Amino acid sequence: MGTLAQVNLSEKTLEIRLKGDWTSTQKLPAFQDMVADLKAAASLTEIRFNTAHLTAWDSSAAVFLFNLYKYCASRDITFNDAGLPQGIKKLVGLAAAVPEKKDSKTPPEKQSLLKAAEKKYRDMISSIKTTLAFTGDIAMAVLRLIQGRSSMRRSVLIFQIQECSSRALPIVSLISFLVGLILAFIGAVQLMMFGAQIYVASLVGIAMIRVMGAVMTGVIMAGRTGAAFAAQIGTMEINEEVDALKTLGISPMDYLVLPRLLALAVTMPLLCLYADLMGVAGGMAVGVFMLDLNVMEYFNMTKHSVSLADFGIGIFQSIVFGILVAVSGCLRGLQCSRSASAVGSAATSAVVTSIVAIVIATALITLICSIVGI
Amino acid sequence: MNTAHISIKNLSMGYGSFMVQEHLSFDIHHKDIFIIMGGSGCGKSTLLRHLIGLKRPCSGKIFFKDKSLWDISSSERKEIMKQFGVLYQKGALWSSMTLAENIALPMEEHTRLKPADIRDRVRFKLALVGLSGFEHYYPSEISGGMQKRAGLARAMALDPDILFFDEPSAGLDPVSSRRLDDLILELNESLGATIVVVTHELASIFAIGTNSVFLDAKARTMIASGRPRTLLESETNGIVRAFLTRGEENRIRKKTPSQG
């Protein structure tokens, strides 16, 4: 155990004896107690050391002595390090060599509420501006594509279509089947009270095909593909790969964003159609096994109650969601700042943005449909 | 007549309201190997990003020959930028493509060469940087030094007039770094390209630099310019001297009184 002894050689000189092990694993004397003692000795002008019985030491001894050194400096006491081991002497000397920077980094000032609100407001305006500018850039890129002047590469588009179509099928199957099942369960409990089990087919059919199929695929693709877009493009941004594209005269819009946008806009309706099918199948499973309905009966009821307009609305929504997911993924990726944690937050923010956008778009489309009357 | 290849006039650059460097004016002449040097965090790389047209200056102008980079239409600017080759700090190869595809992409985009011609050129550029036979490797499968050389091959894909290097020796061992320097010198000689290098590697600075500018983080502007060797001999500014001598002079001066 490390111990400390003080020997007053005279009024003005103090000898400090360090004994035993001064290592992190030992219980060591507290510096504060030492300072309290030193404060009492007002006429002190020199501190010496005797370390004849010091057996081992590490940073804890050096920290203690460095603190003492600083205290001595503040009180104009001579810190006579002659008695210290060579290693500690050098460490303390090294730590004391460069004076502490006083004005280095002040903790952020506490802002007034008004100031903070102003900053939030400015941030919001600038983020709206960049989003609008990005949307404009995409519109221009699509225009170039239509005019046939785009430098988008077919191979990249095909690769992206593959990435966000067949590979998404398993997860889309599972989720849509279960959503159909859940809808049917909820409906069945209510409808059985009136003996109207057969209307479960209508409920599941309309809900899946008109809204839920598109929304569920949208959410899945936001988590699966939107996040991947943001992470891929964000990593490229950090590795300066996006800069390399720009300096070689290849537009990141044409090369990175457009293929992803088109890929999702093409595959989302297909996935949505598939999700509709799986949802209805999920409903049918409940209908057949729990409500004792006939398969054909269920199928006919679904066919009878779902109109072509419902289908159209569902497919239209899925195209819109595909575009929203791709745009938010690419936008967040390109906005990625240059640090490792930035890719993570870009992916998170891409998912959040796309899901919010999907919900808002669903609400708007539903509202418009009810006003128009389809 | 102005013979400068690149001419910087009173350039100020910054992020938002924070100014990194102000009032920079210097010329880069044809066939120069121009060094942009300075301590860490002084804005060397930021200056490079301005020179290659990735960032718009807060004020001031950048001329290429006689065209001001930001006073022309964006399609004209793209034309100018096509004459650049840039080697980024970590190579910045597109990781989803093989080396051959990386080098071929700019040619496919901007030239009407036949695929066979492109293949030949890719092989030639890779041979120039000593990477023959690595056509079908992915960037992640080769070492950092090789990635940089492959990045250089890609930078040379369109036979640029100007090559920019962002810290070419960062993360390379002394021998590889020396080899890259030699390569830069040879390209400068054989291609006749103007070369701009951002670095703080003293050995490179003296070995290859024909002209330079020294940026200081505190003064927020350039405090010296000229041929690095000449600067070493005749520069009087303490910060520049300390930089060029690794602070040796100060240490000697500090030690002398106590020893003598």
Interface residues (C-beta under 8 A of the other chain):
Chain A: S151 T235 M236 N239 E240 E241 D243 A244 L245 K246 T247 L248 G249 I250
Chain B: R49 I52 G53 L54 K78 M81 K82 F84 V86 Y88 Q89 K90 A92 L93 W94 S95 L105 P106 E109 H110 R154 A157 L158
